[in-house]
Every structure is written in C-alpha cells, then in structure tokens.
Amino acid sequence: MYPNESVLSLVLTLHSLELPETSIYPAFIFGLITYLLILLCNLTIIITICLNRNLHKPMYILLLNLPINDAMNASILFPHLLYSIWSQDRSISYPACFLQGFFVHLNGGASYLILTAMAYDRYIAICCPLRYGAIMTTNNLVKIITGMWLLNFILITVVFSILVPYRICQTHMTDLVCYKTALMKLLCDGIEVNNIFGLSCIIFYHGLSLSAVAFTYIHILITCVTNKQSDAKIKALQTCGTHLVVFLLLEFNTLFPSVAHRSEFVPGFLRRVVSISNFVFPPLVNPLVYGFKTKEIRQKIFTCFKIKKISNF
C-alpha cells in the first residue's frame, strides 16, 4: 500500500511490449514513420483550412478541431512509446501516467463532441438551408466550440479527480497505455465507485453522439429522398458517408477497449492491440477520409502545395 503523499515519487510499470531484440529497431522505425505520417496528414488539413479564407466556414471550422485533436492524441502516446521501444524501459512516474490518462480521455471525449457538432451542422445545412446562415453565425459557432471543449474538460476532470482520494496498492499496469480503467485497477479500494462513474460517462458520450447522429441521419435521409435535385442529393449523401465512416471507426476503437477492460472474457493481448490502434487508425484515417475526400479541401491542398491534380483521384 502506498500513501497518497508518496504518489508524486511513485514509479509505475506499464505492460511489457514483449518485443524480441531483432524486432526493436524495425518496430521503432515503423512507429516513428507512423507518428510522422499522422502529424503530416493532420497538419496538412490544419494549415490548408487556416490559410484559405474560402474555408473559413462553420463546416470547416468545426472540422478543424478534428485534426488538431487527432494530432494531440497521437502526441500523447507516441513519444513515450518510441522511447519505450528504443530503451525497453516501461517505467513511468505516477503523475506522468495520470496526466497521460487525463489527456487520452480528454481527446477521446472531444472526438465524440466534435463529430456530434459536425452532425448538427450538416443537419442544419441540408434540412434547413434557408436558416443556415442565421443559425450558424460566428457567435453561435464560437459558443458551440467553446461549450463542447469546456463540457468535455469538466467531465474528464471530475472522472479523474475521483481517483485521487484512494490509496494505491500496486504499481504494475495491465495495459500499454495509462487508461483510467488501468489506473483504477491499481487502487486498494474505491474501484466500484470509479467504475460506476466511468460507465456513466461512457453512456453519456456514446448516448449523446449516437442520438445526435441517428437523429440527423434520419432527417437528412428523408430530405434527400424528397429532394428532386440529384446533384444536391449526391453531395449530401457523400458528406454523410464520410462522417459515418469516421464516426463508426471512433465507436469501435473507443467502445471496445472500454468494455474489454471490464470483462474477463476478452483476451488481454486483443485488448492491448485495440487500445493502441485507437492512437493509430483514427488520426491516420480521419484526414484521409474527411479531409482529402472533401472536394473543397482537396482542391485547396492541390493549390497550396502545387500538386498536379490526377483526373481519377
């Protein structure tokens, strides 16, 4: 048992990467290339939107939050992971692990709220086009962005503050990342309280986003069916399709680890692989699906970087 006063100097051990010596350098190079590719893709979207006034519209300003969040999410894990691969040292101080877990969940929650806000924006644009300019004003856009980040910060702060009063009984982590559920398993007591509150937050984030996406998609689908303009219908469905791909990918990569940590039937290896994939696939796929597949952004990228457009792209 470790008293609360000593947690600042407490050193934890994350689960072993289980890499043979012959795989250390290839794994390090692969991880480094993956991290740099994530930064490149997301920074390309960020720079493109920021430098082009034509993209300073509610849809793209909301979209801008996604690559910023994804780049931050990858940066939480990869530097420490690359160091661990290189040195084979899986130790991490408790304060560093606590902060890593806090920001991991902060970015995860932000992803849901960003996609929820984007779904609302598309609902107004497609189902209420004549009122779009009056509803999605600059002031309202600032309120939406500020509100979702503030709500997310408050919820995650409360979730992690519940860990603080309880004593720690062990220092070996069961996961590769400092998730809240992994930190919770280190406690001597208070696990049930933390588990209930954690599940409540999971239900809130998933329930809010699923309800918003279901509501908007149903109304958008009805509008597309009744709309006689084929061009507008195709554009609306393409926009919704990209949003749905990103949303479903996020759902799988966040919901599965959350449930797996609370189930004894899921193999530990599978749980750890999926938990790491949350830092790889969404940050890589999101800019490709949502950024480069959006016609306006793609055209601006070609213009900014003077890339010759390929006819069948």
C-alpha positions in Angstrom: 0.0 0.0 0.0 1.3 3.4 -1.0 0.1 6.5 1.0 -1.2 9.5 -1.1 1.7 11.6 0.0 4.2 9.3 -1.9 2.4 9.1 -5.2 4.4 12.0 -6.7 7.5 9.9 -6.5 5.8 6.6 -7.3 7.1 4.8 -10.4 4.7 2.5 -12.3 5.5 -0.2 -14.8 3.4 -0.4 -17.9 2.7 -3.8 -19.5 5.7 -5.2 -21.4 5.8 -4.6 -25.2 7.1 -8.2 -25.5 9.4 -7.3 -28.4 12.3 -9.7 -29.3 15.6 -8.0 -29.8 15.5 -8.5 -33.5 12.2 -6.5 -33.7 13.3 -3.5 -31.7 14.7 -1.4 -34.5 12.1 -2.3 -37.1 9.3 -1.5 -34.5 11.0 1.8 -33.6 11.3 2.8 -37.3 7.7 1.7 -38.1 6.4 3.7 -35.0 8.4 6.8 -35.9 7.2 6.7 -39.6 3.6 6.2 -38.4 3.8 9.2 -36.0 5.4 11.5 -38.6 2.7 10.4 -41.1 0.0 11.2 -38.7 1.5 14.6 -38.0 1.9 15.3 -41.7 -1.7 14.4 -42.7 -3.3 16.3 -39.9 -1.0 19.4 -40.1 -1.8 19.5 -43.9 -5.5 19.7 -43.1 -4.9 22.3 -40.3 -2.7 24.5 -42.5 -5.0 24.2 -45.5 -8.0 25.4 -43.6 -6.2 28.1 -41.7 -4.6 29.7 -44.8 -7.6 29.7 -47.1 -10.3 32.2 -46.3 -12.8 30.3 -48.6 -12.7 27.5 -46.0 -13.4 29.8 -43.0 -17.0 28.5 -42.9 -18.8 26.7 -40.0 -18.4 23.2 -41.5 -14.6 23.6 -41.9 -14.0 25.4 -38.7 -15.7 22.5 -36.8 -13.7 20.1 -39.0 -10.5 21.9 -38.0 -11.0 20.7 -34.4 -10.7 17.1 -35.5 -7.1 17.1 -36.9 -6.0 19.3 -34.0 -7.4 16.8 -31.6 -6.0 13.8 -33.6 -2.5 15.3 -33.7 -2.7 15.9 -29.9 -4.0 12.4 -29.3 -1.1 10.8 -31.2 1.4 13.0 -29.5 0.2 11.9 -26.1 1.3 8.3 -26.8 4.0 8.1 -29.5 6.9 9.9 -27.9 6.8 7.8 -24.8 6.1 4.6 -26.8 9.0 5.2 -29.1 11.3 5.8 -26.1 10.0 2.6 -24.5 10.7 0.6 -27.8 14.2 2.0 -28.0 15.2 1.6 -24.4 12.9 -1.3 -23.5 12.1 0.7 -20.3 8.4 0.5 -19.5 8.6 2.6 -16.3 6.6 5.8 -15.9 6.0 8.1 -12.9 2.5 8.1 -11.5 2.0 11.9 -12.2 3.1 11.4 -15.8 0.8 8.3 -16.2 -2.1 10.3 -14.5 -1.6 13.2 -17.0 -1.3 10.8 -19.9 -4.6 9.2 -19.0 -6.3 12.5 -18.4 -5.3 13.8 -21.9 -6.1 10.4 -23.6 -9.7 10.6 -22.3 -9.9 14.3 -22.9 -9.1 13.8 -26.6 -11.4 10.7 -26.8 -14.3 12.7 -25.4 -13.5 15.6 -27.6 -13.7 13.4 -30.7 -17.3 12.4 -29.9 -18.4 16.0 -29.2 -16.7 17.3 -32.4 -18.4 14.7 -34.5 -21.7 15.5 -32.7 -21.3 19.2 -33.5 -20.4 18.4 -37.1 -23.5 16.2 -37.4 -25.7 19.1 -36.2 -24.0 21.5 -38.7 -24.8 19.1 -41.6 -28.4 18.7 -40.3 -28.9 22.5 -40.4 -27.2 22.8 -43.8 -29.2 20.1 -45.5 -32.5 20.1 -43.8 -32.8 23.9 -43.1 -30.7 25.5 -45.8 -32.5 28.8 -45.7 -31.9 29.2 -42.0 -28.3 28.0 -42.0 -26.8 31.5 -42.1 -29.0 32.7 -39.3 -28.3 29.7 -37.1 -24.6 29.0 -37.7 -23.4 32.6 -37.1 -19.9 33.3 -35.9 -21.1 33.9 -32.3 -23.1 30.6 -32.3 -20.1 28.8 -33.8 -17.8 30.1 -31.0 -20.4 29.1 -28.4 -20.6 25.5 -29.8 -16.8 25.1 -29.9 -16.2 26.6 -26.5 -19.1 24.8 -25.0 -18.1 21.3 -26.2 -14.5 21.7 -25.1 -15.5 23.2 -21.7 -18.1 20.4 -21.1 -15.5 17.8 -22.0 -12.8 19.3 -19.8 -15.2 19.4 -16.8 -16.4 15.8 -17.2 -12.9 14.3 -17.6 -11.6 16.4 -14.7 -14.3 15.0 -12.5 -13.7 11.5 -13.7 -10.0 11.6 -12.8 -10.4 13.6 -9.6 -12.3 10.6 -8.2 -9.1 8.6 -8.4 -7.2 11.0 -6.1 -8.6 10.2 -2.6 -7.9 6.4 -2.8 -4.7 4.7 -1.9 -2.6 2.7 -4.4 -1.8 -1.0 -3.7 0.2 -2.0 -6.8 2.5 -0.5 -9.4 2.1 -2.9 -12.3 -0.2 -1.7 -15.1 -2.2 -4.2 -17.1 -2.2 -2.1 -20.2 0.2 -0.4 -22.6 -1.5 3.0 -22.1 -2.5 4.8 -18.9 -6.2 4.5 -19.4 -8.4 5.4 -16.4 -9.5 1.8 -16.1 -5.9 0.6 -15.9 -5.2 3.3 -13.2 -8.4 2.2 -11.4 -7.1 -1.3 -11.0 -4.1 0.0 -9.0 -6.3 1.2 -6.2 -6.8 -0.6 -2.9 -10.4 0.4 -2.7 -12.9 2.7 -4.4 -12.9 0.6 -7.6 -16.7 0.2 -7.7 -17.3 4.0 -7.3 -14.8 4.8 -10.1 -16.3 2.0 -12.3 -19.8 3.3 -11.9 -18.9 6.9 -12.7 -16.7 5.8 -15.6 -19.6 3.8 -17.1 -21.9 6.8 -16.6 -19.6 9.0 -18.6 -19.2 6.3 -21.4 -23.0 6.1 -21.6 -23.2 9.9 -21.8 -20.7 10.3 -24.6 -21.9 7.4 -26.6 -25.6 8.1 -26.0 -25.3 11.8 -26.9 -23.3 11.1 -30.1 -25.4 8.1 -31.2 -28.6 10.0 -30.6 -27.4 13.1 -32.5 -26.1 11.1 -35.4 -29.2 8.9 -35.6 -31.5 12.0 -35.4 -29.5 13.9 -38.1 -29.1 11.0 -40.4 -32.8 10.1 -40.4 -33.8 13.7 -41.2 -31.1 14.1 -43.8 -32.1 10.8 -45.4 -35.8 11.9 -45.5 -34.7 15.3 -47.0 -32.6 13.5 -49.7 -35.4 11.2 -50.6 -37.9 14.0 -51.0 -35.3 16.3 -52.8 -35.6 16.2 -56.6 -32.2 17.7 -57.2 -29.9 14.8 -57.9 -26.7 16.8 -57.5 -27.7 18.1 -54.1 -28.8 14.6 -53.1 -25.5 13.0 -54.1 -23.4 15.8 -52.4 -25.4 15.4 -49.1 -25.0 11.6 -49.1 -21.3 11.9 -49.8 -20.9 14.3 -46.8 -22.9 12.0 -44.6 -21.0 8.9 -45.8 -17.6 10.3 -44.8 -19.0 11.4 -41.4 -20.4 7.9 -40.8 -17.1 6.2 -41.7 -15.2 8.4 -39.2 -17.9 8.0 -36.5 -18.1 4.2 -36.8 -14.3 3.9 -36.7 -14.3 6.0 -33.5 -17.1 4.0 -32.0 -15.2 0.7 -32.4 -11.8 2.0 -31.3 -13.2 3.5 -28.1 -16.1 1.4 -27.1 -14.4 -2.0 -27.4 -11.4 -1.2 -25.1 -13.8 0.4 -22.5 -16.0 -2.7 -22.4 -13.0 -5.1 -22.7 -11.3 -3.7 -19.6 -14.5 -4.5 -17.6 -14.8 -8.1 -19.0 -12.8 -11.1 -18.1 -13.7 -12.9 -21.3 -11.7 -10.7 -23.6 -8.0 -11.8 -24.1 -5.5 -9.3 -22.7 -3.5 -9.3 -25.9 -6.5 -8.4 -28.0 -7.5 -5.7 -25.6 -4.0 -4.1 -25.7 -3.8 -4.3 -29.5 -7.1 -2.5 -29.9 -6.2 0.1 -27.3 -3.1 1.0 -29.2 -5.0 1.1 -32.5 -7.1 4.0 -31.1 -3.9 6.2 -31.4 -3.1 5.0 -35.0 -6.1 4.4 -37.2 -8.4 7.4 -36.3 -5.6 10.0 -36.6 -4.5 8.4 -39.9 -7.9 7.7 -41.4 -9.7 10.9 -40.4 -7.7 13.3 -42.5 -7.7 10.9 -45.5 -11.5 10.3 -45.3 -12.8 13.6 -44.0 -10.1 15.9 -45.3 -8.7 14.7 -48.6 -12.1 13.3 -49.7 -13.8 16.6 -49.2 -13.7 18.3 -52.6 -13.1 21.9 -51.4 -10.2 20.9 -49.1 -8.7 18.6 -51.7 -8.7 21.5 -54.2 -7.1 23.9 -51.8 -4.4 21.3 -50.9 -3.5 20.9 -54.6 -3.3 24.7 -54.8 -1.3 25.3 -51.7 1.2 22.6 -52.4 1.1 23.0 -56.2 0.2 19.3 -56.7 -0.9 18.4 -60.2 -4.4 17.1 -59.9 -4.9 13.5 -61.0 -8.1 13.1 -63.0 -9.3 9.9 -61.4 -8.4 10.9 -57.8 
